Every structure is written in C-alpha cells, then in structure tokens.
Amino acid sequence: MTRPRLPRLRAATRLAVLALATAGVLLTVATPASAAVPTGRYVALGDSYTAGPLIPSQVDLNCLRSNRNYPSLVAASAGSSSFADVSCSGATTDDILYGGSGQLGITLPPQLNAVTSNTSLVTVQIGGNDIGFSGIIGDCAEASVSSPLGSPCKNRYTAGGVDQLQARIVAATPKVTAVLQAVRQAAPGARVVVLGYPAILPDSGYGCWPVVPIAYQDVPYLRGVEKSLNAMLASAASANGATYADVYTPSIGRDACKGSGTRWIEGLVPQNSAAPFHPNARGEQGMATALIARLNS
C-alpha cells in the first residue's frame, strides 16, 4: 500500500492537488450567526485545518487556502474592517514565527508579520504538523494492512516503554507557547483564540477499517493522542492569556467514518471536496460556528 501524503501535501502530490483544486464544484455554505467580536482587524494563523485545502474555491494554491474556510466565514460574520488569512497547508509553529515555503515552493514570510498593533482578533490553529501528523497517519494506515484487528501503530510508537507521540506533544508545548507570546507582543490589545482539532476518528469504538485504514486497536490509541494534543493547546492558551475554542466536542459524530453528508472530516479517499483526512466545507463551517460561540461566551 502506498503511504498517503496528508497535511503537508508537498511536491510529490503537486499536480494532483492542482487538478483537484480546479475541478471541484463550488459549494454553497451558509454564513454562521453573527460574531460578537470587535469589527477591527482580524488575523488568522494556522495550518491546513485552517486553510481548507481543496475546498472550493481555492484562492491561494501555494498555501491551498479556501475562501470557504472558517476564518473567511467568521470574518464575514463579524464584519471585520480588515481581514488577513495567512494560514498555510503544511505550516508548523516555525512557519508562524520564522516563515517557510508553501506547496509550490514559493517562500513565505512569517505568518506573524500579519499581526499588527491595531489587530483586534487573532485565531491560531497549529501543532498538528509539529508532532508529525502526516507521518503518523501514513505510518498507521500502512501498518493496518498487515494487522487490521491489532494495534501495529501503537506498538510502533510505544516500543521500549516510551510513548513517542506523547513525547512529541510535550516537545511542541514550548513552541506553541512561543507563538502565543509573540502574538501577544505584536498585538497587546488583541483577543487571541486558540482552536483545537476536530474529531478525525470516532469518539468511541474501533473505527471503520478499511474505509478509514486505521487498525481497530489503534483507533482508541490515536484518539487519545489527538485528545492529548488538544489538551496541550488548551493549557497553553490558558497559560498565555488566550482563549481556547473546543472544536472537537461539536465534531463528535461527524468524524471520517460517517456518511459523506454528515462527516466534517474526509477519509483517505474524499467523497467531498477536501484533502484526505482534512475538514470539508461542512467541517470548516462547523469550526466557524464553534469559534463564534466561543467569542460570544
């Protein structure tokens, strides 16, 4: 089985990505309820879960960014006087702080540069690529072929008695903290909101192999990894004067194992316009609704 290339979507999949991006049918997405946020400048920082790769319409092919992602929906709802979405597929905390390159190899400045002193709202969704999300899903999908009822992925990542993925989450904590502190320094008066990640796998049970090719006993393990990542993001937000927006809870029952008309997250072979194991337009709207609810609370 060929390992799927997921959030980073780098050069090896470039032509396929461009073809899919131009072939999608434009989806109509309702605008969420109005957000009780300042109508000043809104800046969105983040990775592919923010950017919305392959969701029509793609407005930046270097970052695979959609104009139907949750920042765009929230900006329209809030009536922001200025809006900058610099999220980019494949981004890590380093891309926010120091810059990098996008899917076409075009150099990008630090996402942080978009945060100015007059910014009133900053949203941040980052950390998945810092722990190697793409490689994890690829490894686990590949391993599931030989042991669909077992836990080959868990066995790999916990060999020797150390959970490597939990260790990666711990190692990512100061990186997320550095991002939040840099945002606060750049925009002292802004409201900063950190978003977690929605449910990729079912919140209970053992998944739906082979539709989502994760071995049955690996599903609870990977579910726990995602929850640990979200818990770290929530703690980092709290410790650095930011607000945490839970997008996992509202996504329960809308994971990649659900039907194409229900799911927020696509599986290995998407049935809605989206990248594999990424939010579709419904998922982006769901995250927008959760974010607005958090802003209004």
Residue pairs with C-beta under 8 A, 6 or more apart in sequence:
1 141
1 142
1 145
1 213
3 138
3 139
3 141
3 142
4 137
4 138
4 141
4 268
4 276
4 277
5 12
5 13
5 134
5 138
6 133
6 134
6 137
6 138
6 275
6 276
6 277
6 278
7 47
7 48
7 49
7 89
7 90
7 128
7 129
7 133
7 134
7 275
7 277
7 278
8 48
8 89
8 90
8 129
8 134
9 17
9 48
9 53
9 64
9 89
9 90
9 103
9 275
10 90
10 103
11 103
11 105
14 103
14 104
17 53
17 54
17 64
17 103
17 275
18 61
20 54
20 273
21 53
21 54
21 56
21 58
21 61
21 64
22 58
24 54
24 55
24 56
24 57
24 58
24 273
25 56
25 273
26 56
26 57
27 55
27 56
27 68
27 273
27 281
29 68
29 73
29 281
29 282
29 284
29 285
30 285
31 73
31 76
31 77
32 73
32 74
32 77
32 285
32 288
32 289
32 292
33 77
33 289
33 292
34 77
34 78
34 79
34 292
35 74
35 77
35 78
35 291
35 292
35 295
35 296
36 295
36 296
37 74
37 78
37 80
37 120
37 121
37 191
37 295
38 78
38 120
38 121
38 191
39 78
39 79
39 80
39 81
39 120
40 80
40 81
40 82
40 118
40 119
40 120
40 121
41 80
41 81
41 82
41 83
41 84
41 116
41 118
41 119
41 120
41 121
42 71
42 74
42 75
42 78
42 80
42 82
42 83
42 84
42 119
42 120
42 121
42 122
42 123
43 83
43 84
43 85
43 86
43 114
43 115
43 116
43 119
43 121
43 122
43 123
43 187
44 50
44 71
44 75
44 83
44 84
44 85
44 86
44 87
44 122
44 123
45 86
45 87
45 96
45 111
45 112
45 114
45 115
45 122
45 123
45 124
45 125
45 126
45 179
45 183
46 71
46 87
46 88
46 91
46 111
46 123
46 124
46 125
46 126
46 195
47 87
47 88
47 89
47 90
47 91
47 92
47 125
47 126
47 128
47 129
48 64
48 87
48 88
48 89
48 90
48 91
48 275
48 278
49 125
49 128
49 197
49 198
49 278
49 279
49 287
50 69
50 70
50 71
50 85
50 87
50 123
50 125
50 195
51 60
51 63
51 64
51 65
51 66
51 69
51 85
51 87
51 88
51 89
51 91
52 64
52 65
52 66
52 68
52 69
52 70
52 274
52 278
52 279
52 281
52 284
53 64
53 65
53 66
53 89
53 274
53 275
53 278
54 64
54 66
54 270
54 273
54 274
54 275
54 278
55 66
55 68
55 69
55 273
55 274
55 279
55 280
55 281
55 284
56 66
56 68
56 273
56 281
57 66
57 67
57 68
58 64
58 65
58 66
59 65
59 66
59 67
60 88
60 102
61 103
61 104
62 88
62 102
62 103
62 104
62 106
62 108
63 87
63 88
63 89
63 102
63 103
63 108
64 88
64 89
64 102
64 103
64 275
65 85
65 87
65 88
65 89
66 72
66 281
66 284
68 281
68 284
68 285
69 85
69 87
69 284
70 284
70 285
70 287
70 288
70 291
71 83
71 85
71 87
71 123
72 83
72 85
73 284
73 285
73 288
74 123
74 288
74 291
74 292
74 295
75 83
75 85
77 288
77 292
78 121
80 121
84 114
86 111
86 113
86 114
87 111
87 125
88 95
88 100
88 102
88 108
88 111
89 102
89 103
89 275
90 102
90 103
90 129
91 100
91 111
91 126
91 129
92 100
92 126
92 129
92 130
92 175
93 126
93 127
93 130
93 172
93 175
93 176
93 178
93 179
94 100
94 175
95 108
95 110
95 111
96 110
96 111
96 112
96 124
96 126
96 179
96 182
97 110
97 112
97 178
97 179
97 182
98 110
99 107
99 108
99 109
99 110
99 111
100 107
100 108
101 107
101 108
102 108
112 179
112 182
112 183
112 186
115 122
115 183
115 186
115 187
115 190
116 186
116 187
117 186
117 187
117 188
117 189
118 187
119 186
119 187
119 190
120 189
120 190
120 191
121 190
121 191
121 193
121 295
122 183
122 187
122 190
122 191
122 192
122 193
123 192
123 193
123 194
123 195
123 245
123 291
124 179
124 180
124 183
124 192
124 193
124 194
124 195
124 242
125 194
125 195
125 196
125 197
126 176
126 179
127 172
127 175
127 176
127 229
127 232
127 233
128 197
128 229
130 168
130 171
130 172
130 175
130 176
131 165
131 168
131 169
131 172
131 229
132 168
136 153
136 157
136 165
136 222
136 225
137 277
139 153
139 156
140 152
140 153
140 214
140 215
140 218
140 222
141 213
141 214
141 268
143 152
143 153
143 156
143 215
143 218
144 152
144 153
144 209
144 210
144 213
144 214
144 215
144 218
145 213
146 152
147 215
148 209
148 210
148 215
148 216
149 215
149 216
149 217
150 215
150 216
150 217
150 218
151 215
151 217
151 218
151 221
152 215
152 218
153 214
153 215
153 218
153 221
153 222
154 217
154 218
154 221
157 163
157 164
157 165
157 221
158 164
165 225
165 228
166 225
166 228
169 225
169 228
169 229
169 232
170 232
172 229
172 232
173 232
173 235
173 236
176 194
176 232
176 233
176 236
177 236
177 239
177 240
180 192
180 194
180 236
180 237
180 240
180 241
180 242
181 240
183 190
183 192
184 190
184 192
184 240
184 241
184 242
191 243
191 295
192 237
192 240
192 241
192 242
192 243
193 237
193 242
193 243
193 244
193 245
193 291
193 294
193 295
194 233
194 234
194 236
194 237
194 242
194 243
194 244
194 245
195 233
195 244
195 245
195 247
195 287
195 291
196 229
196 230
196 233
196 234
196 244
196 245
196 246
196 247
196 248
197 226
197 229
197 230
197 247
197 248
198 247
198 248
198 250
198 251
198 254
198 264
198 265
198 279
198 283
198 286
198 287
199 223
199 226
199 248
199 251
199 252
199 254
199 255
199 264
199 265
200 222
200 226
200 255
200 256
200 265
200 277
201 207
201 212
201 214
201 219
201 222
201 223
201 226
201 255
201 256
201 257
202 208
202 219
202 223
202 255
202 257
203 223
203 252
203 253
203 255
205 219
206 216
206 217
206 219
206 220
207 214
207 216
207 219
207 257
208 257
209 215
209 216
211 257
211 267
211 268
212 256
212 257
212 267
212 268
213 268
214 222
226 248
227 248
230 246
230 248
233 244
234 244
234 246
236 242
237 243
237 244
238 244
243 294
244 294
245 290
245 291
245 294
246 290
246 294
247 286
247 287
247 290
247 291
250 286
250 289
250 290
251 264
251 265
251 283
251 286
253 262
254 262
254 263
254 264
254 265
254 282
254 283
254 286
255 263
255 264
255 265
256 263
256 265
256 266
256 267
256 277
257 263
257 267
260 271
260 272
263 272
263 280
263 282
263 283
264 279
264 280
264 282
264 283
264 286
265 277
265 278
265 279
265 280
265 283
266 272
266 274
266 275
266 276
266 277
266 278
266 279
266 280
267 276
267 277
268 276
268 277
269 276
270 276
270 280
272 280
272 281
272 282
273 280
273 281
274 280
274 281
274 283
279 286
279 287
